[in-house]
Amino acid sequence: MNVHKNARLSQHSRAEVVRRVQAGQPPKAVATAFGVDVKTVAKG
């Protein structure tokens, strides 16, 4: 995966975002918890 130096999420954070959404948490709540946009969560 290509991650630029200013990325808000690391590989581990991205994996946690995916886990939380798959566990049933609303994408908006996950986005707020990680300080990113809902669009970023949707990329999962």
N, CA, C and O of each residue as an XYZ file, in Angstrom:
176
protein
N       0.847     -1.163      0.000
C       0.000      0.000      0.000
C       0.897      1.231      0.000
O       1.902      1.278      0.708
N       0.532      2.205     -0.784
C       1.250      3.463     -0.874
C       0.645      4.456      0.111
O      -0.490      4.892     -0.084
N       1.362      4.818      1.147
C       0.855      5.766      2.141
C       1.764      6.987      2.128
O       2.970      6.870      2.344
N       1.187      8.158      1.875
C       1.997      9.374      1.868
C       2.309      9.816      3.284
O       1.662      9.375      4.234
N       3.288     10.676      3.428
C       3.797     11.043      4.754
C       2.789     11.794      5.619
O       2.944     11.826      6.839
N       1.776     12.390      5.031
C       0.772     13.136      5.799
C      -0.524     12.359      6.006
O      -1.540     12.944      6.382
N      -0.500     11.076      5.770
C      -1.708     10.260      5.901
C      -2.219     10.285      7.344
O      -1.437     10.200      8.291
N      -3.514     10.400      7.495
C      -4.122     10.433      8.830
C      -4.167      9.045      9.464
O      -4.156      8.917     10.688
N      -4.218      8.007      8.629
C      -4.327      6.646      9.142
C      -3.155      5.784      8.687
O      -2.746      5.831      7.527
N      -2.627      5.005      9.609
C      -1.598      4.037      9.260
C      -2.284      2.754      8.797
O      -3.512      2.671      8.809
N      -1.508      1.763      8.394
C      -2.083      0.485      7.996
C      -2.879     -0.122      9.141
O      -3.954     -0.681      8.921
N      -2.371     -0.019     10.344
C      -3.038     -0.597     11.509
C      -4.335      0.147     11.822
O      -5.337     -0.467     12.187
N      -4.308      1.459     11.678
C      -5.518      2.244     11.920
C      -6.585      1.928     10.884
O      -7.767      1.828     11.213
N      -6.166      1.769      9.625
C      -7.118      1.423      8.572
C      -7.771      0.075      8.859
O      -8.976     -0.094      8.669
N      -6.965     -0.881      9.318
C      -7.500     -2.197      9.655
C      -8.513     -2.090     10.792
O      -9.535     -2.775     10.777
N      -8.239     -1.241     11.768
C      -9.171     -1.042     12.882
C     -10.462     -0.383     12.408
O     -11.540     -0.728     12.890
N     -10.369      0.554     11.475
C     -11.561      1.184     10.901
C     -12.438      0.106     10.261
O     -13.648      0.070     10.484
N     -11.826     -0.761      9.472
C     -12.575     -1.828      8.803
C     -13.218     -2.749      9.829
O     -14.388     -3.105      9.693
N     -12.465     -3.140     10.856
C     -13.010     -4.028     11.901
C     -14.228     -3.408     12.577
O     -15.235     -4.080     12.804
N     -14.124     -2.130     12.893
C     -15.238     -1.470     13.585
C     -16.493     -1.393     12.716
O     -17.604     -1.606     13.202
N     -16.310     -1.089     11.436
C     -17.468     -1.010     10.537
C     -18.076     -2.391     10.365
O     -19.299     -2.529     10.376
N     -17.244     -3.421     10.205
C     -17.748     -4.787     10.065
C     -18.438     -5.259     11.329
O     -19.327     -6.108     11.267
N     -18.044     -4.720     12.481
C     -18.661     -5.080     13.751
C     -20.014     -4.394     13.938
O     -20.741     -4.692     14.886
N     -20.346     -3.478     13.033
C     -21.661     -2.855     13.092
C     -21.701     -1.408     13.533
O     -22.779     -0.822     13.630
N     -20.551     -0.824     13.802
C     -20.551      0.589     14.180
C     -20.874      1.428     12.957
O     -20.424      1.117     11.854
N     -21.652      2.493     13.139
C     -21.970      3.373     12.008
C     -20.705      4.056     11.476
O     -19.863      4.499     12.258
N     -20.573      4.140     10.154
C     -19.392      4.776      9.565
C     -19.132      6.190     10.079
O     -17.977      6.588     10.231
N     -20.180      6.945     10.344
C     -19.992      8.314     10.835
C     -19.329      8.309     12.216
O     -18.475      9.149     12.499
N     -19.720      7.371     13.067
C     -19.124      7.276     14.403
C     -17.657      6.864     14.316
O     -16.820      7.373     15.061
N     -17.351      5.945     13.410
C     -15.972      5.499     13.225
C     -15.131      6.657     12.690
O     -14.011      6.879     13.150
N     -15.668      7.388     11.726
C     -14.954      8.523     11.152
C     -14.644      9.565     12.223
O     -13.537     10.102     12.267
N     -15.601      9.848     13.072
C     -15.405     10.820     14.143
C     -14.338     10.336     15.120
O     -13.498     11.120     15.561
N     -14.369      9.060     15.456
C     -13.400      8.503     16.405
C     -11.966      8.593     15.878
O     -11.030      8.783     16.654
N     -11.794      8.458     14.566
C     -10.455      8.482     13.984
C     -10.080      9.846     13.412
O      -8.959     10.028     12.937
N     -10.996     10.796     13.452
C     -10.699     12.140     12.968
C     -10.563     12.229     11.459
O      -9.763     13.011     10.945
N     -11.353     11.420     10.747
C     -11.318     11.431      9.292
C     -12.731     11.629      8.752
O     -13.701     11.602      9.510
N     -12.844     11.826      7.453
C     -14.129     12.000      6.804
C     -14.802     10.655      6.595
O     -14.135      9.622      6.532
N     -16.122     10.670      6.489
C     -16.885      9.451      6.238
C     -16.453      8.815      4.906
O     -16.483      7.593      4.761
N     -16.056      9.643      3.946
C     -15.586      9.125      2.642
C     -14.347      8.247      2.832
O     -14.182      7.239      2.144
N     -13.492      8.631      3.755
C     -12.289      7.846      4.041
C     -12.668      6.498      4.613
O     -12.082      5.480      4.247
N     -13.643      6.479      5.508
C     -14.110      5.225      6.097
C     -14.725      4.341      5.015
O     -14.551      3.122      5.039
N     -15.431      4.937      4.079
C     -16.081      4.173      3.012
C     -15.069      3.486      2.106
O     -15.382      2.464      1.495
N     -13.860      4.033      2.011
C     -12.817      3.417      1.174
C     -12.400      2.062      1.716
O     -12.035      1.157      0.966
N     -12.463      1.939      3.079
C     -12.101      0.756      3.827
C     -11.440     -0.273      3.083
O     -11.096     -1.315      3.641
